[in-house]
């Protein structure tokens, strides 16, 4: 559940998706770690800082994003650690981390253990796959980092500048979670599809706030997770809402977490068919399609 939440979650959300007893057992066993009041993460995420410190390195990329409290598409299997270009790294650490090299200034650090927010955001936008970068940028904006992103976009230079600007300008704090951000990244690959997150759709017969909405084409895209709709009352409410939206003339497309994360090319193909676009057509500003 924490992995699906982008590596971070509140206690209330975890209890709603599992049970209070499950959460308490995971905490007691050390599988889940409290990183703030009512906020939890995975044990491996919390241990990443200790690993970076042991090798005299700095957390970077998605590992730094998690350290700053931003959600990610995929919790890294090993922490991303940055070390100076000429530093020798002992063999025992090389297989324990994703190793990166680069020289930092003192003001590039946060808490002495991770790249600062501005550098983290810049590195993620420049180096990570588009969907991963968008998920982190959306989460950073949800955390109130609008000024940080603005500085990144105003100051970026050199290789990767076009990509940084493209993804940074597409970032939206209204995205509810990393799942939704990754789905929107796929939508951005579809020529002619223009979706906005968390838009209210209302009429005398229906009110809803779908995950993604293309008002012009009257298309609604829902990011479906069993954990949030796994009881009968939630299931009944969803069915009624989707039925009313369909009766109002909306095309409702529902995608599971597994399909969005592991079958993005299929999701894109379905979206293209829904709007009558050629799935082989490239968008003007390419968002590469994962296999």
C-alpha positions in Angstrom: 0.0 0.0 0.0 2.8 2.4 0.8 4.5 1.6 -2.5 1.2 2.4 -4.3 1.0 5.7 -2.4 4.4 6.8 -3.7 6.4 5.7 -0.7 4.7 8.0 1.8 1.2 8.0 3.4 -0.7 9.3 6.4 -1.8 6.9 9.1 -5.5 7.7 8.4 -5.1 6.6 4.7 -3.3 3.4 5.6 -5.9 2.5 8.1 -8.7 3.2 5.6 -7.0 0.9 3.1 -6.0 -1.9 5.5 -6.9 -1.8 9.2 -5.7 -0.2 12.4 -4.3 -3.6 13.6 -2.4 -4.1 10.3 -0.8 -0.7 10.6 0.1 -1.2 14.2 1.6 -4.6 13.5 3.7 -3.2 10.7 5.0 -0.4 12.9 5.8 -2.8 15.8 7.7 -5.0 13.3 9.7 -2.1 11.9 8.3 -2.6 8.4 6.8 0.8 8.5 8.5 3.9 10.0 7.0 7.1 11.3 8.7 10.1 9.7 6.4 12.8 11.1 3.2 13.2 13.0 0.8 10.7 11.4 3.1 10.2 8.3 4.7 6.9 7.5 7.2 5.5 5.0 8.8 2.2 4.2 11.7 0.9 6.3 14.0 1.0 3.2 13.2 4.6 2.5 14.0 5.6 6.1 17.3 3.6 6.0 18.5 5.3 2.8 19.8 8.3 4.7 21.9 6.0 6.9 23.4 4.3 3.9 24.3 7.6 2.3 25.8 8.8 5.5 27.9 5.6 5.9 29.5 6.1 2.5 29.9 9.9 3.0 27.5 10.5 0.1 24.3 12.5 -0.5 20.8 11.2 -1.3 19.7 12.4 -4.8 16.9 12.0 -7.4 13.9 10.0 -6.2 15.6 9.2 -2.9 16.1 12.9 -2.1 12.5 13.5 -3.2 11.3 11.0 -0.6 13.5 12.7 2.0 11.7 16.0 1.2 8.3 14.4 1.7 7.4 14.1 -2.0 5.7 11.1 -3.5 7.4 9.1 -6.3 6.1 6.8 -9.0 8.4 4.0 -7.9 10.2 3.6 -4.6 13.8 2.8 -5.6 15.0 -0.7 -4.8 18.3 0.9 -3.7 18.9 4.5 -2.6 20.2 7.0 -5.2 23.4 8.3 -3.7 25.6 11.1 -5.1 29.4 11.2 -4.3 32.1 13.6 -5.5 33.5 12.7 -8.9 37.0 11.6 -7.8 36.0 9.9 -4.5 36.8 6.2 -4.3 33.7 4.2 -3.2 34.3 1.0 -1.3 33.2 -2.2 -3.0 30.7 -3.0 -0.3 28.6 0.0 -1.1 28.6 -0.2 -4.9 25.9 -2.9 -5.0 23.9 -1.4 -2.2 23.1 1.9 -4.0 22.4 3.5 -7.3 25.7 5.4 -7.6 25.9 8.9 -9.1 28.9 11.2 -9.3 29.0 15.0 -9.2 30.4 17.8 -7.1 28.1 19.9 -4.8 28.4 23.2 -3.1 27.4 23.6 0.6 24.2 25.4 -0.4 23.2 22.4 -2.6 22.6 20.3 0.5 19.6 19.8 2.8 20.2 18.5 6.3 23.6 17.5 5.2 22.3 14.3 3.8 20.2 15.0 0.7 20.4 17.4 -2.3 18.4 20.6 -1.6 14.8 21.0 -2.8 15.7 23.1 -5.8 18.6 20.8 -7.0 16.5 17.7 -6.3 13.7 19.0 -8.5 16.1 20.1 -11.2 17.8 16.7 -11.3 14.6 14.8 -11.3 13.1 16.8 -14.1 16.3 16.5 -16.1 17.3 12.9 -15.5 14.3 10.7 -14.6 11.8 9.3 -17.1 9.0 11.7 -17.9 6.3 10.0 -15.9 8.5 9.7 -12.8 9.6 13.3 -13.1 6.0 14.5 -13.5 4.9 12.6 -10.4 7.6 14.2 -8.3 6.9 17.7 -9.7 3.2 17.4 -9.0 3.9 16.2 -5.4 6.4 19.0 -4.8 3.7 21.5 -5.8 1.2 19.8 -3.5 3.7 20.4 -0.8 3.9 24.1 -1.5 7.0 24.2 -3.6 5.7 26.6 -6.3 8.5 29.1 -5.8 11.1 26.3 -5.9 9.8 25.1 -9.3 9.6 28.6 -10.6 13.3 29.1 -9.7 14.2 25.9 -11.4 12.4 26.8 -14.6 13.8 30.3 -14.7 17.4 29.2 -14.1 17.8 25.9 -16.0 20.5 26.0 -18.7 22.3 23.4 -20.8 21.5 19.9 -21.7 18.0 18.8 -20.9 16.6 22.3 -20.6 13.8 21.6 -23.0 12.7 18.5 -21.1 12.9 20.3 -17.7 10.7 23.2 -19.1 8.2 20.8 -20.7 7.6 18.7 -17.6 7.9 21.6 -15.2 5.2 23.5 -17.0 2.9 20.5 -17.1 3.2 20.0 -13.3 -0.1 20.5 -11.5 -0.7 20.6 -7.7 -4.3 19.4 -8.2 -3.1 15.9 -9.0 -4.1 13.8 -6.1 -1.3 11.3 -6.0 1.6 9.7 -8.1 -0.8 7.2 -9.7 -2.8 10.0 -11.1 0.3 11.9 -12.2 1.6 8.9 -14.1 -1.8 8.4 -15.8 -1.7 12.1 -16.8 1.8 11.6 -18.2 0.4 8.9 -20.5 -2.5 11.3 -21.5 0.1 13.9 -22.5 1.4 11.4 -25.1 -2.0 11.3 -26.9 -2.5 13.9 -29.6 -5.6 15.9 -29.1 -6.3 14.8 -25.6 -6.2 17.6 -23.0 -7.0 16.5 -19.4 -7.2 18.4 -16.2 -7.0 16.8 -12.7 -9.8 16.9 -10.1 -12.3 18.9 -12.2 -15.8 19.1 -10.8 -18.5 17.8 -13.2 -22.0 18.8 -12.1 -25.6 18.8 -13.5 -29.0 18.7 -11.9 -28.7 14.9 -11.8 -25.1 14.3 -11.1 -22.1 15.7 -9.2 -18.6 14.2 -9.3 -14.9 15.2 -9.1 -13.2 12.7 -11.4 -9.4 12.1 -11.5 -8.9 13.5 -15.0 -11.3 15.3 -17.3 -11.2 16.4 -20.9 -14.2 18.8 -21.0 -14.1 19.4 -24.7 -14.3 15.8 -25.6 -16.4 14.9 -22.6 -14.0 12.2 -21.5 -13.5 11.2 -17.9 -10.5 9.1 -16.8 -10.6 7.4 -13.4 -7.5 5.9 -11.7 -9.0 2.9 -9.9 -7.4 1.4 -6.9 -9.1 -1.5 -5.1 -7.8 -0.4 -1.8 -9.9 2.8 -1.9 -13.1 1.1 -3.3 -12.8 -2.3 -1.7 -16.1 -2.2 0.3 -19.6 -2.6 -0.8 -20.7 0.9 0.0 -17.8 2.4 -2.0 -18.5 0.0 -4.9 -22.1 1.0 -5.0 -21.4 4.7 -4.9 -18.9 4.4 -7.8 -21.3 2.4 -9.9 -24.1 4.9 -9.5 -21.7 7.8 -10.2 -20.4 6.3 -13.4 -23.8 5.3 -14.6 -25.1 8.9 -14.1 -22.0 10.3 -15.9 -22.6 8.0 -18.8 -26.3 9.0 -19.0 -25.1 12.6 -19.1 -23.1 11.9 -22.2 -19.6 11.4 -20.7 -17.3 8.6 -21.8 -15.8 7.1 -18.6 -12.5 5.2 -18.9 -11.2 3.4 -15.9 -7.6 2.2 -15.5 -6.1 0.1 -12.7 -2.8 0.9 -11.0 -1.2 -2.2 -12.5 -2.1 -1.2 -16.1 -0.9 2.4 -15.7 2.4 1.3 -14.0 3.2 -1.8 -16.0 1.2 -1.5 -19.3 1.4 2.2 -20.2 1.6 1.6 -24.0 -1.7 -0.3 -23.8 -3.3 2.5 -21.8 -2.1 5.0 -24.4 -3.5 2.8 -27.2 -6.9 2.7 -25.5 -6.9 6.5 -25.1 -6.0 6.9 -28.7 -8.9 4.7 -29.8 -11.3 6.6 -27.5 -10.6 9.9 -29.3 -10.1 8.4 -32.8 -6.4 9.2 -32.9 -3.7 7.1 -34.5 -1.7 5.5 -31.8 1.4 5.8 -34.0 1.1 9.6 -34.1 3.8 11.4 -32.1 2.8 14.5 -30.2 4.6 17.8 -31.0 6.5 17.7 -27.7 7.2 14.0 -27.3 6.4 12.2 -24.0 8.2 8.8 -24.8 5.9 5.8 -24.6 7.2 3.1 -22.3 7.0 -0.5 -23.5 
